[in-house]
Amino acid sequence: MQIFLSKQPLKTLLLLLSSVIAFSLTGCKDDEPTPQPEQEPVAYLALYHTAPDAPDLDLLFNNQLQSQVFKYPNSYPYQALAPGDYRFSFNTVNATTSVVDSTIALEENKIYTLFLVGRNQDLDLLVLKDTLEAPAAGKADIQFLNLAPDAPEVKLETTGTSGATLFNEVAFKESTSFTEVDPGTLTFQVKEAGGTGELLRELRNYQIVAGRKYIFVLRGLQNPPAGNTNTLNIQVIQI
């Protein structure tokens, strides 16, 4: 089930950027301009459920009830939408009162990643906005979010001889800027930023590809209550 009208996958658009630019520079003579087809203005939006102890929810998109229950860790991938205002309402199943109700203004040529975050008693909608700018040649871009509501401030590191701390002291609901990394197969570790630097979660042998953008998300609960199995994990969103 989709809530958005799909026009063109975002990853396809990003992969085509460099070839489109190259063609526009070399594909025609100065005295023979090539007419370009008019493009409809679009923005891109994805939605992720990262609230690890929230109940099952009804999702209303522009006041229209969606057919499937929205629950952790459901998601909707990036889809193209016309720029404008879009309303997202989250209700406990079959309830009429919203626990979260937010209107998002989408701008042309922007990428929006929405996260339902927090504990059941304090849910919120976190919005990240990015551009369609591709990473530098031969590089990939990585961003990091701490969406684990009971985790301390954390850091994201890579291991090995060329290991490095990519981000440090990232608190709950904080997001970093993108940073460049070299492509390759890397192991990522999320550690407590202070104290002993306890290892909280590890992602081994993850392939980073040049020209791609990645959002690394720490989600789940460090100390889940009885009956809750949503422990800490690292989710990777590829743009």
C-alpha positions as CSV (number, residue, x, y, z in Angstrom):
1,M,0.0,0.0,0.0
2,Q,1.2,3.5,-0.9
3,I,0.0,6.8,0.3
4,F,1.9,8.8,-2.4
5,L,1.5,9.0,-6.2
6,S,4.8,7.6,-7.5
7,K,6.3,9.5,-10.4
8,Q,10.0,8.7,-10.4
9,P,12.1,6.8,-7.8
10,L,14.4,9.2,-6.0
11,K,17.5,7.0,-6.3
12,T,17.1,6.9,-10.1
13,L,16.9,10.6,-10.2
14,L,20.1,11.0,-8.2
15,L,22.0,8.5,-10.3
16,L,21.0,10.3,-13.5
17,L,22.1,13.8,-12.3
18,S,25.7,13.5,-13.5
19,S,24.8,12.0,-16.9
20,V,22.2,14.7,-17.5
21,I,24.7,17.5,-16.6
22,A,27.3,16.0,-18.9
23,F,24.9,15.7,-21.8
24,S,23.7,19.2,-21.4
25,L,27.3,20.4,-21.7
26,T,28.5,18.3,-24.6
27,G,25.4,16.9,-26.4
28,C,24.7,19.9,-28.8
29,K,26.3,22.7,-30.6
30,D,26.0,26.3,-29.4
31,D,24.0,27.3,-32.5
32,E,21.7,24.3,-32.3
33,P,20.0,24.5,-28.9
34,T,18.1,21.3,-28.0
35,P,14.6,22.0,-26.6
36,Q,14.2,20.6,-23.2
37,P,10.8,19.0,-22.1
38,E,9.1,20.9,-19.4
39,Q,9.4,19.2,-16.1
40,E,6.6,19.2,-13.5
41,P,7.8,20.6,-10.2
42,V,8.3,17.9,-7.6
43,A,9.4,17.3,-4.0
44,Y,10.3,13.9,-2.5
45,L,9.1,12.5,0.8
46,A,9.5,9.4,2.8
47,L,8.0,8.4,6.2
48,Y,9.5,6.1,8.9
49,H,8.0,4.8,12.1
50,T,10.8,4.8,14.8
51,A,8.7,5.0,18.0
52,P,9.5,1.7,19.6
53,D,6.7,1.4,22.2
54,A,3.9,3.3,20.4
55,P,0.6,1.4,19.8
56,D,-0.7,0.5,16.4
57,L,-1.8,3.8,14.7
58,D,-4.2,4.9,12.0
59,L,-2.4,7.2,9.5
60,L,-4.4,9.9,7.8
61,F,-2.7,11.6,4.8
62,N,-4.4,14.8,3.9
63,N,-7.4,13.6,6.1
64,Q,-7.6,10.4,4.1
65,L,-7.4,7.2,6.2
66,Q,-4.8,4.8,4.9
67,S,-5.8,1.1,4.5
68,Q,-3.0,-0.4,6.6
69,V,-2.2,0.2,10.3
70,F,1.0,2.1,10.8
71,K,3.3,0.4,13.4
72,Y,6.9,0.1,14.3
73,P,9.0,-0.3,12.1
74,N,6.8,0.4,9.1
75,S,7.9,2.9,6.4
76,Y,7.0,4.4,3.1
77,P,9.9,4.9,0.7
78,Y,10.6,8.2,-1.1
79,Q,7.9,9.2,-3.5
80,A,7.5,12.3,-5.7
81,L,4.8,14.8,-4.8
82,A,3.8,18.2,-6.1
83,P,5.1,21.0,-3.9
84,G,2.6,22.2,-1.3
85,D,1.2,21.5,2.1
86,Y,0.5,18.0,3.3
87,R,-1.1,17.0,6.5
88,F,-0.1,13.9,8.5
89,S,-2.3,12.7,11.4
90,F,-1.6,9.7,13.6
91,N,-4.5,8.3,15.7
92,T,-4.7,5.3,18.0
93,V,-6.5,2.7,15.9
94,N,-10.2,3.5,15.6
95,A,-9.8,6.7,17.7
96,T,-10.9,10.1,16.4
97,T,-8.3,12.2,18.4
98,S,-4.8,12.5,16.9
99,V,-1.7,11.9,19.0
100,V,0.4,13.7,16.4
101,D,-1.0,16.1,13.8
102,S,1.4,18.0,11.6
103,T,1.3,19.9,8.3
104,I,4.5,19.8,6.2
105,A,5.2,22.4,3.5
106,L,7.1,20.7,0.6
107,E,9.3,22.9,-1.5
108,E,10.3,22.1,-5.1
109,N,13.5,20.0,-5.6
110,K,13.8,19.2,-1.9
111,I,14.0,15.8,-0.2
112,Y,12.0,15.3,3.1
113,T,12.5,12.4,5.4
114,L,9.8,12.2,8.2
115,F,10.2,10.1,11.3
116,L,7.6,9.3,13.9
117,V,9.7,9.4,17.1
118,G,9.6,9.3,20.9
119,R,7.9,7.2,23.5
120,N,4.2,6.4,23.5
121,Q,3.3,9.2,25.9
122,D,5.3,11.8,24.0
123,L,5.2,11.1,20.2
124,D,6.5,13.7,17.7
125,L,7.1,14.0,14.0
126,L,10.8,14.8,13.1
127,V,11.3,16.3,9.6
128,L,14.7,16.4,7.8
129,K,15.1,18.5,4.6
130,D,17.8,17.9,2.1
131,T,18.5,18.9,-1.5
132,L,19.0,16.9,-4.7
133,E,22.7,17.7,-4.8
134,A,24.8,14.6,-5.4
135,P,27.9,13.8,-3.3
136,A,31.3,14.9,-4.6
137,A,32.9,12.7,-7.3
138,G,34.1,9.4,-5.9
139,K,32.6,10.0,-2.5
140,A,29.5,9.1,-0.5
141,D,27.6,11.2,2.0
142,I,26.5,9.9,5.5
143,Q,24.2,11.5,8.0
144,F,23.4,10.2,11.5
145,L,20.3,10.4,13.7
146,N,19.8,9.2,17.3
147,L,16.2,8.2,17.5
148,A,16.5,5.8,20.5
149,P,14.5,7.5,23.2
150,D,16.3,5.9,26.2
151,A,19.8,5.9,24.8
152,P,22.5,8.4,26.0
153,E,24.4,10.7,23.7
154,V,26.1,8.5,21.2
155,K,28.9,8.6,18.5
156,L,29.2,6.8,15.2
157,E,32.5,5.3,14.3
158,T,34.1,3.1,11.6
159,T,36.5,0.4,12.5
160,G,39.8,-0.9,11.0
161,T,43.1,0.7,10.2
162,S,41.4,3.7,8.6
163,G,38.6,3.8,11.3
164,A,37.4,7.2,12.4
165,T,34.7,8.9,14.5
166,L,32.2,10.3,12.0
167,F,29.9,11.9,14.6
168,N,30.1,12.5,18.3
169,E,27.8,13.5,21.1
170,V,24.5,13.0,19.2
171,A,21.6,13.3,21.6
172,F,18.1,11.9,21.2
173,K,16.2,13.5,18.2
174,E,19.4,15.1,17.0
175,S,20.5,14.8,13.4
176,T,23.9,15.6,12.0
177,S,24.9,17.2,8.7
178,F,26.1,15.0,5.9
179,T,29.8,14.1,5.9
180,E,31.9,12.7,3.1
181,V,33.3,9.1,3.2
182,D,35.2,7.0,0.8
183,P,33.3,4.1,-0.7
184,G,34.1,0.6,0.5
185,T,33.0,-2.2,2.8
186,L,32.9,-0.7,6.3
187,T,31.9,-1.7,9.8
188,F,30.0,0.9,11.8
189,Q,29.8,1.1,15.6
190,V,27.4,3.2,17.7
191,K,29.0,3.8,21.1
192,E,28.1,5.8,24.2
193,A,29.7,9.2,23.7
194,G,30.9,9.6,27.3
195,G,32.1,7.4,30.1
196,T,33.5,4.1,29.0
197,G,32.4,4.5,25.4
198,E,30.3,1.3,25.7
199,L,29.5,-0.4,22.4
200,L,25.7,-0.2,21.9
201,R,25.3,-1.6,18.4
202,E,27.4,-2.7,15.5
203,L,26.7,-3.0,11.7
204,R,29.3,-5.2,10.1
205,N,30.6,-5.2,6.5
206,Y,28.2,-2.6,5.1
207,Q,28.8,-1.6,1.4
208,I,29.1,2.1,0.8
209,V,28.8,3.1,-2.8
210,A,30.2,6.3,-4.4
211,G,27.6,8.8,-5.5
212,R,25.0,7.7,-2.9
213,K,23.6,9.3,0.3
214,Y,23.0,7.3,3.4
215,I,21.1,8.2,6.6
216,F,22.2,6.0,9.6
217,V,19.5,5.8,12.3
218,L,19.9,4.4,15.8
219,R,16.4,3.3,16.8
220,G,14.7,1.0,19.3
221,L,15.2,0.8,23.1
222,Q,18.3,0.3,25.1
223,N,16.2,-1.1,28.0
224,P,12.9,-2.3,26.6
225,P,10.2,-3.1,29.1
226,A,8.9,-6.6,29.5
227,G,7.1,-7.9,26.4
228,N,8.8,-5.3,24.1
229,T,11.4,-6.8,21.7
230,N,12.3,-3.6,20.0
231,T,16.0,-3.5,21.1
232,L,18.6,-1.1,19.7
233,N,19.4,-1.5,16.0
234,I,20.9,0.5,13.2
235,Q,18.7,1.3,10.2
236,V,20.3,2.6,7.0
237,I,18.2,4.6,4.6
238,Q,19.7,5.0,1.1
239,I,18.8,8.1,-0.9
